[in-house]
Protein backbone atom coordinates (compact mmCIF):
# COMPACT_ATOMS: atom_id res chain seq x y z
CA UNK A 1 0.00 0.00 0.00
CA UNK A 2 2.80 2.41 0.92
CA UNK A 3 4.54 1.94 -2.43
CA UNK A 4 1.25 2.40 -4.26
CA UNK A 5 0.58 5.69 -2.47
CA UNK A 6 4.18 6.93 -2.95
CA UNK A 7 3.98 6.44 -6.71
CA UNK A 8 0.53 7.98 -7.05
CA UNK A 9 -0.20 11.53 -8.06
CA UNK A 10 -0.57 14.09 -5.27
CA UNK A 11 -4.07 14.70 -6.63
CA UNK A 12 -4.98 11.19 -5.39
CA UNK A 13 -3.95 11.90 -1.78
CA UNK A 14 -7.45 13.03 -0.67
CA UNK A 15 -8.90 9.80 -2.11
CA UNK A 16 -6.42 7.68 -0.14
CA UNK A 17 -7.23 9.58 3.05
CA UNK A 18 -10.95 9.02 2.47
CA UNK A 19 -10.42 5.29 1.80
CA UNK A 20 -8.24 4.70 4.86
CA UNK A 21 -9.90 6.99 7.41
CA UNK A 22 -12.74 4.57 8.34
CA UNK A 23 -10.07 2.15 9.61
CA UNK A 24 -8.21 4.69 11.77
CA UNK A 25 -9.13 6.30 15.07
CA UNK A 26 -7.16 9.54 15.55
CA UNK A 27 -7.38 13.00 17.03
CA UNK A 28 -5.76 14.45 13.90
CA UNK A 29 -7.87 16.66 11.66
CA UNK A 30 -8.23 16.02 7.94
CA UNK A 31 -5.86 18.94 7.25
CA UNK A 32 -3.22 17.54 9.62
CA UNK A 33 -3.45 14.12 7.98
CA UNK A 34 -3.20 15.73 4.54
CA UNK A 35 -0.11 17.72 5.59
CA UNK A 36 1.56 14.58 6.97
CA UNK A 37 0.70 12.66 3.81
CA UNK A 38 2.14 15.44 1.70
CA UNK A 39 5.40 15.32 3.67
CA UNK A 40 5.61 11.54 3.34
CA UNK A 41 5.15 11.78 -0.41
CA UNK A 42 7.49 14.69 -1.08
CA UNK A 43 10.26 14.75 1.52
CA UNK A 44 13.13 12.53 2.58
CA UNK A 45 12.74 10.94 5.99
CA UNK A 46 13.93 7.95 7.97
CA UNK A 47 12.04 5.02 9.44
CA UNK A 48 13.33 3.19 12.48
CA UNK A 49 12.56 -0.48 12.73
CA UNK A 50 13.12 -3.06 15.42
CA UNK A 51 11.73 -6.32 16.73
CA UNK A 52 11.22 -8.04 20.05
CA UNK A 53 12.78 -10.16 21.42
CA UNK A 54 16.00 -8.56 20.29
CA UNK A 55 19.29 -10.29 19.68
CA UNK A 56 20.35 -8.90 23.06
CA UNK A 57 17.60 -10.82 24.92
CA UNK A 58 17.34 -14.07 22.98
CA UNK A 59 19.41 -16.88 21.55
CA UNK A 60 19.05 -19.17 18.56
CA UNK A 61 18.62 -22.75 19.72
CA UNK A 62 18.66 -24.58 16.41
CA UNK A 63 20.87 -24.19 13.36
CA UNK A 64 18.52 -25.96 10.95
CA UNK A 65 15.28 -24.19 11.92
CA UNK A 66 14.47 -20.80 13.32
CA UNK A 67 13.69 -21.06 17.04
CA UNK A 68 14.33 -18.30 19.52
CA UNK A 69 14.71 -18.78 23.25
CA UNK A 70 13.66 -15.51 24.86
CA UNK A 71 14.82 -13.98 28.12
CA UNK A 72 11.36 -12.68 29.08
CA UNK A 73 12.35 -10.29 31.91
CA UNK A 74 15.09 -8.69 29.79
CA UNK A 75 12.75 -8.42 26.78
CA UNK A 76 10.05 -6.80 28.93
CA UNK A 77 12.62 -4.29 30.23
CA UNK A 78 13.74 -3.41 26.69
CA UNK A 79 10.16 -3.08 25.48
CA UNK A 80 9.24 -0.90 28.46
CA UNK A 81 12.24 1.37 27.83
CA UNK A 82 11.31 1.63 24.15
CA UNK A 83 7.65 2.51 24.75
CA UNK A 84 7.82 4.67 27.86
CA UNK A 85 11.33 6.13 27.86
CA UNK A 86 11.95 6.37 24.10
CA UNK A 87 15.14 4.31 24.45
CA UNK A 88 15.53 2.08 21.38
CA UNK A 89 17.04 -1.38 21.78
CA UNK A 90 20.59 -1.83 20.54
CA UNK A 91 19.47 -3.64 17.37
CA UNK A 92 17.28 -0.80 16.05
CA UNK A 93 17.86 -0.10 12.39
CA UNK A 94 17.22 3.15 10.54
CA UNK A 95 16.09 3.03 6.94
CA UNK A 96 16.39 6.17 4.85
CA UNK A 97 13.31 6.73 2.73
CA UNK A 98 13.89 8.88 -0.31
CA UNK A 99 11.34 11.43 -1.40
CA UNK A 100 10.09 11.39 -4.98
CA UNK A 101 12.61 11.86 -7.74
CA UNK A 102 12.96 15.30 -9.29
CA UNK A 103 10.01 16.14 -11.50
CA UNK A 104 7.91 13.15 -10.41
CA UNK A 105 5.11 15.43 -9.23
CA UNK A 106 3.97 18.36 -11.34
N, C-alpha and C positions, 0 to 999 in steps of 0.2 A: 504494500500500500504506500509506504513512504517513497519508494522509487517512482511509483506512478504519479504521486502528487508532485514530486520534485521535477519531473519532466513535463508536467502539464503547463499550460498557459496560466499566467497570473489571473486572467479573466475567469478561470475555473475555480479559483480559491473560494469564493462565496458558496459555490455549489458543494464543494467538499465539506465546508463547515456545516452547511445545512444537512448533508447526509450523515455526518458523524455526530452531530450534537445530540440526537436522541439517545446515544449510548454513553454520554458523558455527563457527570454531575459536577458542576464547577461554579465558583463564585465570579468567574471572569465574565465580562460583558462581551457581546458580539464584537465590538470594536477592538477590545483587548486581544481576543482570539485572532481576529484578522491581522492585527499588527504583529503578533507572534508568528503567525503563519507566513506573513510577508518576510519577516527576518529569516525564518528557516529556509525559505525558497531563494533568497537573494544574497545572504551573507555567509561568510565562512564561520564555522563554529566547531567546537569539539564536543564529543560525547564520551563520557566515562562509563566504562562497563566493568562489572565484577560478578562474582558468583560466590555462593556459600554452600557447603563449607569451602574455605580457601585452601590453598596448598599449605598454608601455615598451620591449619588445624585439622588436617586429614592425612591419610597415607593410602597409597595404592596397595591392595593386598593380593592382587593377582596380575601376572604379566600377560596372560592370554585373554582375559576379559576385563572389563572396566568395573571394578568394585572399589568403593571408597569407604574406609573406616574413619568415622568422624569423631573428633574430640568435642562432644556436645557442649560442655561448659565453655571451652575456648571459643567455639563457633558462636555461641550466644553472646559472649563478651564482644567479639568482633562485630557482630550484627548490631548490637546495642550501641556501640561506639559509632558505627556508620549511620544509623538512623537518628540518634539523639544528640550526638556530639559532632557530627559531620567529619568524622575521622575515617577516611577510606582504609580498607585493608591493604596490606602490602602488595597484593597481586592485582590491584586495580590498573586497568589499561585505559589509555586515552586514545580515541580515534578522531583524527581530524576530518571533518566533513567539509568538502569544498562547496562553495556557493556555485551558482550556475556559471557556465563559461561565458565569456564576453559576447554580447550580442544575442544571447539565447532568448532573452525577453525583450520585446519591443518597448 
